[in-house]
C-alpha cells in the first residue's frame, strides 16, 4: 500500500494529485524551486523539499535531486504529473532503482512512445527527412520529439524559414524538456484534434475511456477541450478506440495515457502521438465517466485490477484553460499579483494559485482549468461560458474574455471547429466590446463617501473628471457631487459604495461590482487602469523603440546584428524566453537599428528598452 507520494511537478497538477492523495489517506510531498517557495503546491503538501534554483533545467528537470528529495522526505511513491520529467524513461528507472514505486507506465513503454519519432516508427509511420523537404511538402510541422504542450513546435509555410524554425524549436524543446530533438511531419490543414484516454492495468485489461476534442489551440497548445468529441460517427469512434488500445498493447502499457489523432475534413484519422502520462485535460473525462483518474492511477500502481469494462459515459463536459496572457498582444504572458480568483458554484476549478499569490516568469502561464458538466453539450458550453463571464479574476490580464467569446462563437456551438479556429477568428474574438459604463462605475465607487470639497456646497460644482484605460482605449468620465449624492449625465445613479454601483439607463438597471488594487480596477469582467491626472514626462520613449512586452530572459540576438545595421519590417531581431515559451521580437519598420540594448542572458522587465529602429 502507498503511504506517501511525492509529486515531481508543480502548480495545478501537483495540487490536483495532492487532493486525491488526501482523500485516500496518503501523505503528500512537494518539491519546489526557489521561485516556488511560497507556491500553493508547496504550502498544501504535508512536506515540501527545496530544489535550489529557479530555471526548470536546474530544478524540476533534475531527476537526481527529485529522487533524493523523495528519499529524504520518506515518500514511497512518485507521481510525475504532466510536463517536465513525466515522459522521461531514465527518470522512471531512477525512481524504481531507488526502491520507490513509480506511478506511471514502465520505462520501456515511455521510451517507445514518449519520443514521437520512435512512436511513429513503431506504428510504421515515417517522419519527413529535413534534407528532402520541398515546396511540394509544405506546410510542414516542426515538432519536439519529447514533451508536448505546444513547446518546440512550429508550422513552416516557406521553405526559406525551415532552418530558422528548426533552430528555434530545438532551443525551446531543450529548455522545456531537456531534449532538443525535433522532427518534421506534414501539417494537416483544417483538421480536428481528437484523442482517446486509455487506462491499462498489470493484468491485461486496457480501457478506451472515451474521446476528447481539443481542436481550439493557440501556438499548438490546447485552450478548450471537451468530452466526448462531438460529431464523430460510431465507426470512426470505434476505429480510434481500436488504434489506441492497439498502441497501448504494443508497448505493454500500464497506467493512464492518451493517444492523439488529427481527423481531417474527410473523416480520416492520422496518428499524432501517444502521451505516456496524465493529460492536462483529464478532468473532462473524469466528469463524463464519473471517475477519479488519479485514484485509478494509484490503484493500478498498487497492483489492483480494473473492471473488465469501463463505466458508462453520462452527459457532456467542457474545459477551458485560464491563462495569464494577452491574446490581443501575441499571447504575451503576464505576471503580477493575483488578487482574487473565484468562479460561481457548479463549475469545477483546478488551480495552483489562490488569492494573493504572485504569477512569475519562470513557468507556464496557466492559472486554472474551469470544467462544466451537464446533460447535453449545449448546456455544458452555456454553463461554462456563463461561469467564466461572472468569475472574479482580479490581477494581470488573462484570456478570460477570449474564452467566453470562443465558447459562444457559432462555429464552436455548432461543433464545426478545427485547429485553424483562432487563425480565422482571433482578430474578431479579440475585438473589445467592454461595457461603456464600467469606467463611470469605477469613478463613482472611488468617489463614494468623499467630496472634492469635503462636503456638498450649495452652489453648482464643476464636474469631477477621471480617466481610465480599458481594452486598450482611453476613457474620460465626468460626475457631480450634489446635495442628494453622486450624479452623472444621462444615467440615473441608483446606489454607490466602494464595492457596488447600480446604474439605470433607459429604465434598465445594472449592477457593477468594483474592486480596486492600486491603479488597477476590476468592474465586473472589465479590467481598467486609472490614469494619473498629469502624464509622467519620464515615461516617454524615442520613436521606434522596442520595449519588452513581458518579463523574461533574452535568449539570443539575431546573428551579426549590431547598431547601425539596416533592418526590414518584420525581421527577427532577438528572442525572449518567458514561461517556457520563446517570443520573437521583430523590427517594427524598415530602417536602421540605432540602438541595441539587449544582450543574451539579460533579465528584462515589462517595458524595458530592447532596441530602437529608426524608420526610413
N, C-alpha and C positions, 0 to 999 in steps of 0.2 A: 504493500500500500504506500502511495505517495504521502509524505507528511509535510514537505516543504518544497516550494517551487521558486526557482529564480527565473525571472523573465529577462532574457537577453535583449532588451529593447527599451523603448522609452515612450512617453506620451500616451496617446489614446489607447493603443493596443496593450501596453503594459497595464493600464488601469482596467481595461476590459478583461484581461486574463485574471488579474487580481480579484475582480468581483466574483467570478465563478469559483476561484480557489477559496475565498472567504465563505461562500455559500456551502462549499464542500468540506469545510473544517480544515483546510490546508493552509499552513503558514506561508507567507509571501516574502520574497527577497527582491529588492530592486537594485539595479546598478544605475549610476548617474555620472555624467560628465560634470566638470566644474560649472559649465554653463547651466546645467540642470540641477544644481544643488538644491534649489527650492522648488523644483517642478512638482506637479501634483503626484506623479507616479512615485517619486521618491518620498513624498510625505505620507501617502496612504499605505505603503508597504510596511510590514512588520519590522523588516530590517532593510537598510539601504547601504550599499557599498560604493565608495567613490572610485571613479575611473579618472585619473589625472589628465587634464587637458580639456579641450572643447571640440576640436575637429573630429568628425566621425572616424577618420583613419587612426586617431590616437586613442579613441575611447570605444565606441560601440562596434567598431570593426576589429578590435583587439581580442580575438578569441582566447588567447592565453590569459589575459587579465580577467576575462569573464569567468573562465573555469576556476581560476584561483579565488575569485570572489564567491563563487558557489560553494567551494570547499570551505573557505573561511567562515561563511555565514551558516554552515551546517545544512545547506539545501541537499536534497537527494534527487532532484529532477530539474531539468532546464527546459523552458518553453521559449522558442526563438522569436515568436511574434511574426511580423512580416517586415520585409526590407532587411537592411544590414546583413547579418550573418544567417538569416533564416534559410537560405538556399546554398549554404557553404558546406560541402561534404566533409572537408577537413575539420571544420568546427564540430560537426556532429560526431566525428570519430574521436576528437579530443574530449568531448563530453563523456562519451562512453568509456574511453580509456581511463578517465579519472574515476570510474566507478559510479557515475551518475546516470540516471535514466533520461534518455533523450525523448522528448515529447514531439515526435515528428517521424518522417519516413526514414528508412535505412539509408546510410551514407551512399550506398551503391545506387539506390533509386534517385537520390538527389543528384549524384554525379551524372547519371544517364539523362536526366530530364532538366536539371537546372541550367545547364548550358544549352541554349536554344539551338545552336548549331548541331550539337550531338543529338539532341532530341529529334530534330528533323531527319538526321541520318538514320536514327533508329527506326523511324517510321517511313524511311525510303524517300524523303523529300530533300533535294539538294539545294542549298542556297546559291545565289549568283556569285560568280567569280568576279571580284572587283576589276581585275585586269581585262575582262572580256565584256564589261557592261558597255552597251552602245546607246545611241539616241533612241533606238527602237525599244529598248528595255524600260525607258522612263515612263512614268515616275517610278523611283525605287525608294525603299525604306532602309536607312542605316539603323541598325538596332544593336543594343548591348547584348552580348551573349549571356551575361549573368545579370540577375536582378530584374527590376521592372519599374513600374510607376512612371513611365514616360521618360526616365532619365537615360541619357545615352542613345536617344532616338531622334532621327532627323528624316524628313521627307525631302528628297532631292528631285527637282524637276529640270535642272540644267546640268549637262554632263560636266561643264566647267566648274560647277560647285561641289562636285563629289569629293575631291581630295580634302577641301577645307572642312566639309561636314564630317568626313571620317575622322579628321584630327579633333574636331570639337566633341564628337561623340565619344571618342576614346578617352579624352580628358575628363569628361563628365562621368563616364562609366567608372573610370579608375577612382575618382573622388568618392562616388556614391557607394560602390560595391567592392572596391579593392581589386578590380579586374577590368583591364582596359580592352578586352577582346570585343570586337564588334563584327557584324556580318551584314551582307546586303541581300535583300529579297524584293520581289515585285511588290509594288504598292497597289492594292485594290481600291479603286475609287468608288465611292458610293456604297460601301459595304456596311453591314451591321456587325458590331462586336457582340458575339453570343458565346457564353461559356457554360460549362457543366460543373457543378460541385460534385466531387466524389469523396467517399469516405470508405476506407478499407481497414479490416482488422487483420489479426495474425492467424485467423482460422479459415481464410479463403473467401470471405464474404466481401464483395465490393458493391457499394451503393452508388447509383447515379441519382443524386439528390436534387433533381430539378435543374432548370436552365435559368440563366440571368442575362439580361440585355444591358450592356454597358457602352452603348454607342455614343452617348454625349460625352465628349472628351475635349480637353484643351491640352495642347502640347503632348498628345498621346497619353494623357493621364485622365482617368475617369472622373467625371463630375457628378453625374446622376446615373444610378443603377436601379434595376427593378427585377422582380421575380414573380411569376415566370416571364421569360421573354415573350412579348406579345406577338401574335400573328404567325407563329410557326405552325406548319402543318404537322399532323400526327406522324407522318412518315419522316419528315426532317428531324423532328424531336427524337424519334426512335433511333435514327441514324447517328445523331450527336451522342446519345446515351451509349450506343454500342461502341463508337470510336473512343469515347472517354474511358469506358470500362476496359476496352482492349489495351489502351495505352497504360492504364494502371497495372493490369495483369502482366504486361510485357516486362515490367521492371520490378515485379513482386512488391508493389506499393503497399505502404501501411500508413494510416492516418488520414488527415484532411488534405485535399489538393484540389486544383482546378485545372480543367483542360479548356483552352481558349480557341475559338474559331472566328474566322471572318466569313460571314454569309453574304454572298454577292447578290446583285439585283435579280439574278435568275434563280436564286434559292440554292446555289451550290455552296457547300461548306468547305472552307480551306483551313487546315490545321495551322494554328499560330504557335502555341507553346503549351507546356504544362507547368504550372506553378506549384512547386512542391512545398506548399505552406498554406496557412490560413490566409484568405484574401481580405483586403480592406472591406469589401462589400458583403462579407459573410452575414451581417445581420438581416438582410432581406430574405435569405434562405432560412435563417432561424425563425423569422416571423411567419414565413409561408408554411413551414412544416411543423412549427411548434416545438423546436428542439434547441438545445444549447450545444453548439458545435465545439466549444472549448471543453465542456464537460465530457462530450463524447471523445475528444482527443485524449483527455486524462484517462478515461476508462479503457480506451484501446491501448494506451501506453502501459497500463497495469495488466494487460493481457485478457481483458474481458472480450466476449464475442458480441458482435452486432446481431440484431434480429435478422432473420433471413430476408425479409423485405423491409424497405424503408417506410416510414409513416406517410400518410396521405397529405397532399397539399390542401391548403384552405385559404381562399381569397387571393389577395394580391398585395405586394409590398413594394414600396419605393423608397430609395435612399438618396439624399443629397449631401455632398461634401461641402462643408462651410470652410472657406479658405480666407486667411488674412492676405488678400491680394486685390489689386485694382484691375479688373478686366478691361477697363477703358484705357488703361495705360500699359498695354503689352503684358498684362497679367503680372505686373511688378509686385513682388511680395512686400508686405507691410509689417512693420514692427511697432512695439509700444505696449502700453498698459491695457489689458483687457479689463475694463471696469466692471462689466456685467455681462453675463451670458445666461439667458433663460428662455425656454420655449414653453408654449402652452401645454397643459396636460393632454395626454392621449398620443403623444409623439415620443418615441424613444430617442434619447440623446446620448451618444457615446463621445466622450471628450477627454482630453488630457489637460484641460485647463479649468480653473474656477475663478470666480470674481477676484480681481486684484492681481492676477498673475501677469507676468511680462512675457511678451512674444519676442523671441530673439532672432538672430540672423543665421544661426548655425544649422537649422534643421528644416524639415518640410513645413510649409505654412498652413497645413490643415489644422483648423481649430476644433472641429467636431463633425460628427455624422448625425444627421437627423433622419429618422426612419418612421414612416407611416404604414400601417397595415389596415386593410378594410376588405369588405366582401368582394368589391369589384375594383378594377384598375382605375376607373374614373373617380371613384370615391377616395381611393388611396392618394391619387395625384392631387385632388382638390384639398384633402386634409393636410397634406404636406405643404402645399403652396400657401394655404391659409396660416398654418402654424409658423412658417418662416416669415411671412409678412408681419405677423403680430409679435414675433420674437423680440426680446430686448437684447441687442448686440451692441454694447457700448464700448468703443475703443477704436482701433485702427480701421481703415477701410476694409471691407470684406466683399465677397462676391454674392451676398445675400440677394440683392435686387436682381442680379442676373439669374440666380436660381429660380426665383419666383416667376420671372418672365419666361424662362425656359419651360418650366412646368406648365405654364398656361399658354404656351405657343401652340397654334393649331396643328403644326406638323408633329409635335410631341403628343398632344392629347389624342390625335388620331392614329398614333403609333406608326407614323411614316418616316421616322427619323433614321439617320445613318451617321457614320463617323464624320461626315462633312457638314454636320448641322451648324457648328459655330463658324466654319468658313463662309457659309452662306448668310447667316443671320446675326453674327456678332455685332455688326455696326448698329443694326436696328435694336437689338436687345440692350445695347449699351446707351441708346439714346435716352437721356434723362427725362423723366416725367414726374418731377417732385411736386409735392403739394405746395401751391403758391402761398398758402397761408402759414406754412411752417416757420418762416423767418419772423413773421409777426407774433406767432405764439411764443417763439424763443424770446423776443424782446419783451413781451408782456410778462412772461414768467420772471425774467430778470428784474423787471421794474416793480414787481409786486411788493407792496409794503414800504416803498420808499419813493420820494418825490425829488425832482430836481431842486426844489426849494425847501425841502424838509417838511413840507405840508402844503395843502392846497391854498391857492391865493384867489381872492375874489375879483380876479381880472383874467381875461383870456390869456392862457400861456402859449408860448411858442411851441410848436410840436417838438417832441423829442425824436432824435434820429439815431438809428443804429444800422450798422452794415454787417452783412454776413456773406460768406461764400457757401454755395450749396450746389452740388453736382457740377462743379467747375465754373459756375457763374456767380457774379456778384449781385446781391440784393440789398436794397435800401428800404427800410421800413420807418414809418412815422406813426406816432401815437401821442395822446394827450393825457395829462393828469388833470382831473376835474373834481368838483365837489362830490360827485357820485362815484368816482373811481377812474379807472383807465378806459379810454375810448380810442377808437380808430375809425377813420373814414371808410364808409362802405361796408362796415362789419359791425354787428352787434356783439359786444363783449359780455358774455353771459357769466363767466366765472374766471377768476385768475388766482393762482397761488404759485409758489415756487416750482411746483412739480406738475400742475394740471391747469390747462387753459381750455375753456369751452367757448367756441365762436359760432355765430349763426350768420349765414348768408342766404338770402332768398328763401327764408323760412326753414332752411336745413341746418341743423345743429351738429357740430362735430367736436369730438374730444381730442385734445393733444396732450400726450404725456411727455414731459420735458425733464431731461437730466443734463446737468452741466458739470464738466470736468475741465477746469481752467478755461481756455478759449474754445474747447470743443463742446458742442451742444448736440444732443440727440433729441429729436422731436418725432415721436412715433418711429417710423422706419427711416426718417431722413437724418442725415448727418451734416451739421453745419459747423463752420468755423467763424467765430466772432472776429471782425477786423478792427484793428486799432483806429482810434479817431484820426490820428495823423500817421501816414506811412513812415516806415523806418528807412531813412535815406541810405543806410549802410547795406540794405538788402538788395541793392541793385547790382546787376552783372552786365558785363560787356555783351553787345550783340554777338550771337553765335556761340555763346558759352554752352558747353555740355556739362550738365550737372548730374551727379549720381542720382538716379531715380529711386534708389533703395540703399540701405546699408549693406555692405558686403566687402569682398576682397577682390582686388584687381588680380586676375589670374594670368593674364598675358596682354601684351600690346602687339598690334599688327607688325609683322616683320619689316624692319627697315624704316618704320615710322619715326619721324623726328620733326621738330619745329622747323617751319619753312617749307615743308613738303606740300605739294599740290594734292588735293583730295577731291573726290567726286561725291555728289549727293548719294547717300545710302551706302557708301563704302565702309566696311567694318574697320573701326579704329582700335577698339580694345574690348575685353570681355571681363564682366564682373561675375563672381560666384556668390550667390545668396540662397540660403535654404536648399542646398544641394542641387541647384539648377544654375546653369550658365546663362548669362544675359548679354547679348551683343549690343554694344554701343556704336552707332553709326554716325557718319558725318551728316549734319542737317542740311547742308547745301554744298554745291561745288565751289571750291575756293582754296584758300591757303590755311594750313594749320599754323596759327600764330602762337599757340601755347599748348604744351603737353605737360600736365601736372601729374598724371597718373603713372605709377611705376608698378611692376609686378610685385605682389606680396603686400601692397599697401592696403590698409584697412580704411574704408571710407564710410561716411555717414550720409544720410539723405541730404542732398543739396550741395555736397562737396564739389568743388570745381575740378573737372577731369581734363578738359581741353577747351580750346577756343578755335573755331573755324571762321575766318573772315571770308564772306561770300564775294564772288566776283560779279 
